[in-house]
């Protein structure tokens, strides 16, 4: 799974860019990778918001709503999801 989790980060000093502006580039990266039986996952980040991305087939994808670190409940969700993904990665490596 470690090789299947792709991260695209928009770097900016201020979080003025909409996190969804990273979607086309992230999809291009996911579509360019070699085919695999495992799901392809991505994460869009702009320093303030997080959006999780899943490539289903070559032309289909899903994405989560934008989670904001400014909302304590959203921040807890993001940490929980990242923790789950790291645990899955560790299981896949052992």
MOPAC internal coordinates of N, CA, C and O (Angstrom, degrees):
PM7 1SCF
backbone

  N    0.0000 0     0.00 0     0.00 0    0    0    0
  C    1.4395 1     0.00 0     0.00 0    1    0    0
  C    1.5215 1   110.91 1     0.00 0    2    1    0
  O    1.2310 1   119.56 1   151.45 1    3    2    1
  N    1.2981 1   118.45 1   -28.55 1    3    2    1
  C    1.4603 1   121.23 1  -178.14 1    5    3    2
  C    1.5220 1   110.57 1   -56.21 1    6    5    3
  O    1.2310 1   119.79 1   140.43 1    7    6    5
  N    1.3200 1   118.00 1   -39.57 1    7    6    5
  C    1.4528 1   120.79 1  -179.46 1    9    7    6
  C    1.5246 1   111.95 1   -75.76 1   10    9    7
  O    1.2310 1   119.80 1   167.50 1   11   10    9
  N    1.3134 1   117.98 1   -12.50 1   11   10    9
  C    1.4558 1   121.34 1  -177.33 1   13   11   10
  C    1.5252 1   112.94 1   -95.55 1   14   13   11
  O    1.2310 1   119.38 1   166.60 1   15   14   13
  N    1.3185 1   118.80 1   -13.40 1   15   14   13
  C    1.4574 1   121.01 1  -176.93 1   17   15   14
  C    1.5220 1   108.89 1   -94.30 1   18   17   15
  O    1.2310 1   120.94 1   -69.07 1   19   18   17
  N    1.2983 1   115.81 1   110.93 1   19   18   17
  C    1.4578 1   122.39 1  -177.52 1   21   19   18
  C    1.5125 1   109.26 1  -104.46 1   22   21   19
  O    1.2310 1   120.54 1   -37.81 1   23   22   21
  N    1.3114 1   116.58 1   142.19 1   23   22   21
  C    1.4566 1   121.07 1   179.80 1   25   23   22
  C    1.5191 1   109.24 1  -124.38 1   26   25   23
  O    1.2310 1   120.87 1   -47.39 1   27   26   25
  N    1.3122 1   115.94 1   132.61 1   27   26   25
  C    1.4562 1   121.90 1   174.81 1   29   27   26
  C    1.5108 1   107.05 1  -123.44 1   30   29   27
  O    1.2310 1   120.48 1   -57.52 1   31   30   29
  N    1.3105 1   116.70 1   122.48 1   31   30   29
  C    1.4510 1   121.26 1  -177.56 1   33   31   30
  C    1.5202 1   109.35 1  -116.31 1   34   33   31
  O    1.2310 1   120.58 1   -49.11 1   35   34   33
  N    1.3297 1   116.50 1   130.89 1   35   34   33
  C    1.4603 1   120.69 1   171.63 1   37   35   34
  C    1.5182 1   106.35 1   -93.03 1   38   37   35
  O    1.2310 1   120.14 1   -64.29 1   39   38   37
  N    1.3141 1   117.33 1   115.71 1   39   38   37
  C    1.4564 1   120.80 1   179.82 1   41   39   38
  C    1.5153 1   109.70 1   -91.77 1   42   41   39
  O    1.2310 1   120.96 1   -49.49 1   43   42   41
  N    1.3079 1   115.76 1   130.51 1   43   42   41
  C    1.4611 1   119.95 1   173.79 1   45   43   42
  C    1.5152 1   108.32 1  -157.36 1   46   45   43
  O    1.2310 1   120.72 1   -28.78 1   47   46   45
  N    1.3059 1   116.24 1   151.22 1   47   46   45
  C    1.4603 1   119.56 1   178.63 1   49   47   46
  C    1.5186 1   110.62 1   -71.31 1   50   49   47
  O    1.2310 1   120.88 1   148.03 1   51   50   49
  N    1.2981 1   115.92 1   -31.97 1   51   50   49
  C    1.4623 1   119.79 1   172.86 1   53   51   50
  C    1.5217 1   107.04 1  -119.32 1   54   53   51
  O    1.2310 1   120.53 1   -32.40 1   55   54   53
  N    1.2919 1   116.59 1   147.60 1   55   54   53
  C    1.4645 1   121.02 1  -176.39 1   57   55   54
  C    1.5255 1   110.07 1   -85.67 1   58   57   55
  O    1.2310 1   120.52 1  -127.41 1   59   58   57
  N    1.3204 1   116.61 1    52.59 1   59   58   57
  C    1.4590 1   121.08 1  -177.17 1   61   59   58
  C    1.5227 1   112.84 1   -85.18 1   62   61   59
  O    1.2310 1   119.99 1   162.09 1   63   62   61
  N    1.3191 1   117.62 1   -17.91 1   63   62   61
  C    1.4560 1   120.18 1   179.57 1   65   63   62
  C    1.5217 1   109.84 1   -78.23 1   66   65   63
  O    1.2310 1   120.59 1   -44.25 1   67   66   65
  N    1.2972 1   116.48 1   135.75 1   67   66   65
  C    1.4599 1   121.17 1   174.76 1   69   67   66
  C    1.5223 1   107.84 1   -66.72 1   70   69   67
  O    1.2310 1   120.22 1   -49.96 1   71   70   69
  N    1.3119 1   117.19 1   130.04 1   71   70   69
  C    1.4601 1   121.23 1  -178.12 1   73   71   70
  C    1.5285 1   111.23 1   -57.76 1   74   73   71
  O    1.2310 1   119.75 1   149.57 1   75   74   73
  N    1.3299 1   118.08 1   -30.43 1   75   74   73
  C    1.4611 1   121.16 1  -178.62 1   77   75   74
  C    1.5291 1   112.60 1   -71.37 1   78   77   75
  O    1.2310 1   119.89 1   167.35 1   79   78   77
  N    1.3218 1   117.82 1   -12.65 1   79   78   77
  C    1.4664 1   119.04 1   176.27 1   81   79   78
  C    1.5270 1   110.95 1   -67.03 1   82   81   79
  O    1.2310 1   119.92 1   164.62 1   83   82   81
  N    1.3288 1   117.75 1   -15.38 1   83   82   81
  C    1.4651 1   122.07 1   177.12 1   85   83   82
  C    1.5230 1   112.72 1   -84.67 1   86   85   83
  O    1.2310 1   119.80 1   169.39 1   87   86   85
  N    1.3255 1   117.99 1   -10.61 1   87   86   85
  C    1.4675 1   121.41 1  -175.17 1   89   87   86
  C    1.5269 1   113.43 1   -58.45 1   90   89   87
  O    1.2310 1   118.32 1   130.76 1   91   90   89
  N    1.3306 1   120.82 1   -49.24 1   91   90   89
  C    1.4683 1   119.11 1  -178.99 1   93   91   90
  C    1.5297 1   113.13 1   -59.09 1   94   93   91
  O    1.2310 1   120.23 1   138.25 1   95   94   93
  N    1.3260 1   117.16 1   -41.75 1   95   94   93
  C    1.4592 1   119.81 1  -179.68 1   97   95   94
  C    1.5265 1   110.99 1   -68.14 1   98   97   95
  O    1.2310 1   120.11 1   139.15 1   99   98   97
  N    1.3169 1   117.39 1   -40.85 1   99   98   97
  C    1.4634 1   120.49 1   178.58 1  101   99   98
  C    1.5238 1   110.86 1   -62.94 1  102  101   99
  O    1.2310 1   120.31 1   136.81 1  103  102  101
  N    1.3293 1   117.02 1   -43.19 1  103  102  101
  C    1.4686 1   120.22 1   177.87 1  105  103  102
  C    1.5235 1   111.05 1   -63.53 1  106  105  103
  O    1.2310 1   120.14 1   141.64 1  107  106  105
  N    1.3124 1   117.34 1   -38.36 1  107  106  105
  C    1.4708 1   120.42 1   177.57 1  109  107  106
  C    1.5237 1   110.36 1   -61.29 1  110  109  107
  O    1.2310 1   120.00 1   136.64 1  111  110  109
  N    1.3325 1   117.60 1   -43.36 1  111  110  109
  C    1.4666 1   121.04 1   177.48 1  113  111  110
  C    1.5273 1   110.82 1   -63.13 1  114  113  111
  O    1.2310 1   120.21 1   134.63 1  115  114  113
  N    1.3202 1   117.20 1   -45.37 1  115  114  113
  C    1.4617 1   120.64 1  -178.76 1  117  115  114
  C    1.5253 1   111.82 1   -64.85 1  118  117  115
  O    1.2310 1   120.26 1   141.07 1  119  118  117
  N    1.3156 1   117.10 1   -38.93 1  119  118  117
  C    1.4693 1   120.57 1   179.64 1  121  119  118
  C    1.5240 1   112.18 1   -72.47 1  122  121  119
  O    1.2310 1   120.26 1   155.43 1  123  122  121
  N    1.3341 1   117.10 1   -24.57 1  123  122  121
  C    1.4655 1   120.97 1  -177.72 1  125  123  122
  C    1.5240 1   112.87 1   -83.21 1  126  125  123
  O    1.2310 1   120.12 1   166.53 1  127  126  125
  N    1.3191 1   117.37 1   -13.47 1  127  126  125
  C    1.4626 1   119.18 1  -177.96 1  129  127  126
  C    1.5269 1   110.49 1   -74.47 1  130  129  127
  O    1.2310 1   120.35 1   -22.39 1  131  130  129
  N    1.3243 1   116.93 1   157.61 1  131  130  129
  C    1.4687 1   119.93 1   177.98 1  133  131  130
  C    1.5282 1   111.26 1   -61.17 1  134  133  131
  O    1.2310 1   120.07 1   -32.70 1  135  134  133
  N    1.3395 1   117.47 1   147.30 1  135  134  133
  C    1.4711 1   120.67 1   178.80 1  137  135  134
  C    1.5294 1   111.04 1   -60.02 1  138  137  135
  O    1.2310 1   121.14 1   -29.86 1  139  138  137
  N    1.3170 1   115.43 1   150.14 1  139  138  137
  C    1.4587 1   120.94 1  -177.46 1  141  139  138
  C    1.5199 1   109.24 1  -151.54 1  142  141  139
  O    1.2310 1   121.00 1   -22.21 1  143  142  141
  N    1.3256 1   115.69 1   157.79 1  143  142  141
  C    1.4596 1   120.81 1   175.85 1  145  143  142
  C    1.5245 1   111.04 1   -79.70 1  146  145  143
  O    1.2310 1   120.48 1   156.28 1  147  146  145
  N    1.3354 1   116.69 1   -23.72 1  147  146  145
  C    1.4579 1   120.18 1  -178.90 1  149  147  146
  C    1.5191 1   110.50 1   -82.53 1  150  149  147
  O    1.2310 1   121.17 1   -23.87 1  151  150  149
  N    1.3273 1   115.37 1   156.13 1  151  150  149
  C    1.4549 1   119.12 1   179.17 1  153  151  150
  C    1.5296 1   110.03 1   -69.78 1  154  153  151
  O    1.2310 1   121.43 1   -27.65 1  155  154  153
  N    1.2992 1   114.87 1   152.35 1  155  154  153
  C    1.4550 1   121.12 1   178.15 1  157  155  154
  C    1.5195 1   108.27 1  -104.63 1  158  157  155
  O    1.2310 1   121.34 1   -55.74 1  159  158  157
  N    1.3169 1   115.04 1   124.26 1  159  158  157
  C    1.4536 1   120.86 1  -176.65 1  161  159  158
  C    1.5166 1   110.16 1  -118.43 1  162  161  159
  O    1.2310 1   120.84 1   -29.10 1  163  162  161
  N    1.3100 1   115.99 1   150.90 1  163  162  161
  C    1.4509 1   120.89 1   177.61 1  165  163  162
  C    1.5170 1   110.53 1  -141.15 1  166  165  163
  O    1.2310 1   121.20 1   -14.57 1  167  166  165
  N    1.3018 1   115.31 1   165.43 1  167  166  165
  C    1.4588 1   121.80 1   178.54 1  169  167  166
  C    1.5157 1   108.26 1  -138.43 1  170  169  167
  O    1.2310 1   120.66 1   -56.14 1  171  170  169
  N    1.3219 1   116.35 1   123.86 1  171  170  169
  C    1.4548 1   122.44 1   176.35 1  173  171  170
  C    1.5257 1   107.51 1  -101.86 1  174  173  171
  O    1.2310 1   120.32 1   -48.24 1  175  174  173
  N    1.3289 1   117.00 1   131.76 1  175  174  173
  C    1.4596 1   121.75 1  -176.68 1  177  175  174
  C    1.5189 1   109.34 1  -139.30 1  178  177  175
  O    1.2310 1   120.44 1   -40.97 1  179  178  177
  N    1.3229 1   116.76 1   139.03 1  179  178  177
  C    1.4629 1   119.32 1   173.26 1  181  179  178
  C    1.5240 1   111.98 1  -124.57 1  182  181  179
  O    1.2310 1   120.14 1  -165.79 1  183  182  181
  N    1.3198 1   117.34 1    14.21 1  183  182  181
  C    1.4489 1   121.39 1  -179.48 1  185  183  182
  C    1.5177 1   112.73 1    94.13 1  186  185  183
  O    1.2310 1   120.10 1   162.79 1  187  186  185
  N    1.3029 1   117.41 1   -17.21 1  187  186  185
  C    1.4605 1   122.17 1  -179.76 1  189  187  186
  C    1.5263 1   111.15 1  -126.70 1  190  189  187
  O    1.2310 1   120.59 1   148.44 1  191  190  189
  N    1.3294 1   116.49 1   -31.56 1  191  190  189
  C    1.4606 1   121.23 1  -176.62 1  193  191  190
  C    1.5236 1   110.70 1  -126.99 1  194  193  191
  O    1.2310 1   121.44 1   -27.81 1  195  194  193
  N    1.3294 1   114.84 1   152.19 1  195  194  193
  C    1.4574 1   123.10 1   178.69 1  197  195  194
  C    1.5227 1   108.32 1  -126.98 1  198  197  195
  O    1.2310 1   120.41 1   -45.06 1  199  198  197
  N    1.3320 1   116.83 1   134.94 1  199  198  197
  C    1.4646 1   122.06 1   174.17 1  201  199  198
  C    1.5240 1   107.08 1  -131.04 1  202  201  199
  O    1.2310 1   120.58 1   -54.08 1  203  202  201
  N    1.3257 1   116.51 1   125.92 1  203  202  201
  C    1.4592 1   121.68 1   178.11 1  205  203  202
  C    1.5211 1   108.76 1   -91.59 1  206  205  203
  O    1.2310 1   120.88 1   -37.92 1  207  206  205
  N    1.3221 1   115.93 1   142.08 1  207  206  205
  C    1.4570 1   123.36 1  -171.99 1  209  207  206
  C    1.5239 1   108.83 1  -129.25 1  210  209  207
  O    1.2310 1   120.82 1   -39.72 1  211  210  209
  N    1.3360 1   116.03 1   140.28 1  211  210  209
  C    1.4695 1   121.13 1   178.30 1  213  211  210
  C    1.5168 1   108.57 1  -136.08 1  214  213  211
  O    1.2310 1   120.72 1   -56.87 1  215  214  213
  N    1.3275 1   116.22 1   123.13 1  215  214  213
  C    1.4587 1   122.11 1   176.36 1  217  215  214
  C    1.5215 1   107.80 1   -89.11 1  218  217  215
  O    1.2310 1   120.38 1   -59.97 1  219  218  217
  N    1.3359 1   116.88 1   120.03 1  219  218  217
  C    1.4640 1   121.45 1  -178.01 1  221  219  218
  C    1.5178 1   111.00 1   -87.48 1  222  221  219
  O    1.2310 1   120.77 1   123.61 1  223  222  221
  N    1.3063 1   116.14 1   -56.39 1  223  222  221
  C    1.4549 1   122.90 1   176.76 1  225  223  222
  C    1.5159 1   106.21 1  -138.17 1  226  225  223
  O    1.2310 1   120.33 1     2.12 1  227  226  225
  N    1.3098 1   116.98 1  -177.88 1  227  226  225
  C    1.4585 1   119.76 1  -175.01 1  229  227  226
  C    1.5226 1   113.57 1   -56.61 1  230  229  227
  O    1.2310 1   119.37 1   151.82 1  231  230  229
  N    1.2977 1   118.80 1   -28.18 1  231  230  229
  C    1.4650 1   119.16 1  -176.48 1  233  231  230
  C    1.5244 1   112.95 1  -121.57 1  234  233  231
  O    1.2310 1   119.91 1  -168.56 1  235  234  233
  N    1.3291 1   117.78 1    11.44 1  235  234  233
  C    1.4576 1   120.30 1  -177.42 1  237  235  234
  C    1.5203 1   110.30 1  -129.02 1  238  237  235
  O    1.2310 1   121.30 1   -39.99 1  239  238  237
  N    1.3155 1   115.12 1   140.01 1  239  238  237
  C    1.4546 1   119.76 1   178.27 1  241  239  238
  C    1.5276 1   109.90 1  -149.96 1  242  241  239
  O    1.2310 1   121.59 1   -19.61 1  243  242  241
  N    1.3122 1   114.57 1   160.39 1  243  242  241
  C    1.4623 1   122.84 1   175.21 1  245  243  242
  C    1.5175 1   107.89 1  -125.73 1  246  245  243
  O    1.2310 1   120.85 1   -28.13 1  247  246  245
  N    1.3123 1   115.98 1   151.87 1  247  246  245
  C    1.4578 1   118.65 1   172.16 1  249  247  246
  C    1.5207 1   109.55 1  -143.52 1  250  249  247
  O    1.2310 1   121.49 1   -27.73 1  251  250  249
  N    1.3141 1   114.75 1   152.27 1  251  250  249
  C    1.4593 1   120.97 1  -179.48 1  253  251  250
  C    1.5259 1   109.75 1   -80.55 1  254  253  251
  O    1.2310 1   121.42 1    -8.18 1  255  254  253
  N    1.2886 1   114.90 1   171.82 1  255  254  253
  C    1.4604 1   118.44 1   170.56 1  257  255  254
  C    1.5259 1   107.67 1   -70.09 1  258  257  255
  O    1.2310 1   119.94 1   -14.12 1  259  258  257
  N    1.2955 1   117.72 1   165.88 1  259  258  257
  C    1.4627 1   121.14 1   177.40 1  261  259  258
  C    1.5283 1   109.10 1   -77.19 1  262  261  259
  O    1.2310 1   121.05 1   -57.07 1  263  262  261
  N    1.3220 1   115.60 1   122.93 1  263  262  261
  C    1.4579 1   121.52 1   175.03 1  265  263  262
  C    1.5230 1   107.70 1   -93.55 1  266  265  263
  O    1.2310 1   119.88 1   -48.26 1  267  266  265
  N    1.3115 1   117.83 1   131.74 1  267  266  265
  C    1.4618 1   122.31 1  -177.45 1  269  267  266
  C    1.5233 1   110.66 1  -106.15 1  270  269  267
  O    1.2310 1   120.41 1   -45.74 1  271  270  269
  N    1.3372 1   116.83 1   134.26 1  271  270  269
  C    1.4637 1   119.31 1   177.14 1  273  271  270
  C    1.5249 1   110.89 1   -72.31 1  274  273  271
  O    1.2310 1   120.47 1   169.36 1  275  274  273
  N    1.3222 1   116.71 1   -10.64 1  275  274  273
  C    1.4621 1   120.61 1   178.51 1  277  275  274
  C    1.5322 1   111.67 1   -78.59 1  278  277  275
  O    1.2310 1   120.37 1   167.45 1  279  278  277
  N    1.3157 1   116.90 1   -12.55 1  279  278  277
  C    1.4659 1   122.29 1   177.01 1  281  279  278
  C    1.5254 1   107.81 1  -106.65 1  282  281  279
  O    1.2310 1   120.12 1   -60.94 1  283  282  281
  N    1.3169 1   117.37 1   119.06 1  283  282  281
  C    1.4706 1   120.08 1  -174.39 1  285  283  282
  C    1.5267 1   112.03 1   -58.94 1  286  285  283
  O    1.2310 1   119.99 1   141.88 1  287  286  285
  N    1.3291 1   117.62 1   -38.12 1  287  286  285
  C    1.4657 1   119.94 1   179.19 1  289  287  286
  C    1.5310 1   110.69 1   -65.14 1  290  289  287
  O    1.2310 1   120.26 1   137.38 1  291  290  289
  N    1.3277 1   117.11 1   -42.62 1  291  290  289
  C    1.4655 1   120.88 1   178.06 1  293  291  290
  C    1.5196 1   110.93 1   -62.78 1  294  293  291
  O    1.2310 1   120.53 1   137.95 1  295  294  293
  N    1.3332 1   116.60 1   -42.05 1  295  294  293
  C    1.4580 1   120.61 1  -178.89 1  297  295  294
  C    1.5231 1   110.29 1   -61.08 1  298  297  295
  O    1.2310 1   120.49 1   138.98 1  299  298  297
  N    1.3284 1   116.67 1   -41.02 1  299  298  297
  C    1.4711 1   120.61 1   177.35 1  301  299  298
  C    1.5256 1   111.13 1   -63.91 1  302  301  299
  O    1.2310 1   120.14 1   140.63 1  303  302  301
  N    1.3383 1   117.34 1   -39.37 1  303  302  301
  C    1.4692 1   120.82 1   177.36 1  305  303  302
  C    1.5225 1   110.76 1   -62.18 1  306  305  303
  O    1.2310 1   120.46 1   134.10 1  307  306  305
  N    1.3317 1   116.74 1   -45.90 1  307  306  305
  C    1.4698 1   120.58 1  -179.55 1  309  307  306
  C    1.5189 1   110.08 1   -60.24 1  310  309  307
  O    1.2310 1   120.18 1   133.09 1  311  310  309
  N    1.3234 1   117.27 1   -46.91 1  311  310  309
  C    1.4654 1   120.08 1   178.83 1  313  311  310
  C    1.5224 1   111.55 1   -61.02 1  314  313  311
  O    1.2310 1   120.02 1   139.43 1  315  314  313
  N    1.3229 1   117.56 1   -40.57 1  315  314  313
  C    1.4719 1   121.26 1   179.03 1  317  315  314
  C    1.5255 1   111.56 1   -63.88 1  318  317  315
  O    1.2310 1   120.51 1   136.92 1  319  318  317
  N    1.3175 1   116.63 1   -43.08 1  319  318  317
  C    1.4674 1   120.55 1   179.97 1  321  319  318
  C    1.5204 1   110.40 1   -65.91 1  322  321  319
  O    1.2310 1   120.05 1   135.26 1  323  322  321
  N    1.3309 1   117.51 1   -44.74 1  323  322  321
  C    1.4643 1   120.63 1   179.04 1  325  323  322
  C    1.5274 1   111.05 1   -63.92 1  326  325  323
  O    1.2310 1   120.14 1   141.77 1  327  326  325
  N    1.3173 1   117.35 1   -38.23 1  327  326  325
  C    1.4657 1   121.07 1   177.19 1  329  327  326
  C    1.5242 1   110.23 1   -63.70 1  330  329  327
  O    1.2310 1   120.26 1   135.28 1  331  330  329
  N    1.3272 1   117.11 1   -44.72 1  331  330  329
  C    1.4606 1   121.23 1   178.51 1  333  331  330
  C    1.5294 1   110.65 1   -59.80 1  334  333  331
  O    1.2310 1   120.31 1   133.99 1  335  334  333
  N    1.3330 1   117.02 1   -46.01 1  335  334  333
  C    1.4641 1   120.38 1  -179.59 1  337  335  334
  C    1.5239 1   111.49 1   -63.76 1  338  337  335
  O    1.2310 1   119.92 1   141.58 1  339  338  337
  N    1.3228 1   117.76 1   -38.42 1  339  338  337
  C    1.4663 1   119.59 1   178.57 1  341  339  338
  C    1.5280 1   110.67 1   -67.12 1  342  341  339
  O    1.2310 1   120.01 1   142.12 1  343  342  341
  N    1.3329 1   117.58 1   -37.88 1  343  342  341
  C    1.4644 1   120.57 1   177.24 1  345  343  342
  C    1.5234 1   111.05 1   -65.30 1  346  345  343
  O    1.2310 1   120.11 1   140.78 1  347  346  345
  N    1.3284 1   117.39 1   -39.22 1  347  346  345
  C    1.4629 1   121.10 1   177.73 1  349  347  346
  C    1.5209 1   110.60 1   -64.86 1  350  349  347
  O    1.2310 1   120.58 1   142.11 1  351  350  349
  N    1.3244 1   116.50 1   -37.89 1  351  350  349
  C    1.4608 1   121.09 1   178.52 1  353  351  350
  C    1.5194 1   110.22 1   -64.66 1  354  353  351
  O    1.2310 1   120.30 1   136.10 1  355  354  353
  N    1.3213 1   117.03 1   -43.90 1  355  354  353
  C    1.4629 1   120.74 1   179.08 1  357  355  354
  C    1.5234 1   111.28 1   -64.06 1  358  357  355
  O    1.2310 1   119.83 1   140.46 1  359  358  357
  N    1.3294 1   117.93 1   -39.54 1  359  358  357
  C    1.4666 1   121.40 1   177.42 1  361  359  358
  C    1.5214 1   111.06 1   -63.89 1  362  361  359
  O    1.2310 1   120.53 1   138.63 1  363  362  361
  N    1.3250 1   116.59 1   -41.37 1  363  362  361
  C    1.4648 1   120.89 1  -178.30 1  365  363  362
  C    1.5205 1   111.27 1   -67.07 1  366  365  363
  O    1.2310 1   120.32 1   150.08 1  367  366  365
  N    1.3357 1   117.00 1   -29.92 1  367  366  365
  C    1.4631 1   120.83 1  -178.68 1  369  367  366
  C    1.5201 1   112.90 1   -81.11 1  370  369  367
  O    1.2310 1   119.95 1   162.32 1  371  370  369
  N    1.3324 1   117.71 1   -17.68 1  371  370  369
  C    1.4726 1   118.93 1  -176.57 1  373  371  370
  C    1.5006 1   112.33 1   -94.77 1  374  373  371
  O    1.2310 1   120.10 1   180.00 1  375  374  373

